[in-house]
């Protein structure tokens, strides 16, 4: 579903290291996608469960939606500067495609 010139979330956040390491049951990129759809740890879990079918059209989500506790642990351990750089890269790619549009539900 990638439009020309718009980096996928995998491309934009590919440099971000998973703070839980290789033993994590949840894919970091998938967790980030769910998190970008809501605010607050509980809201992220609820929004992810609500939009699970749509999210699965974007990426596999093999482990379903992580609990709000898991999301909180991951975000607490992310390196803020690394996340910021990835987020800016992603949003910079989206900006031209979203010019003049209102983004929301």
Order of alpha helices (4+ residues) and beta strands (2+ residues): alpha-alpha-alpha-alpha-alpha-alpha
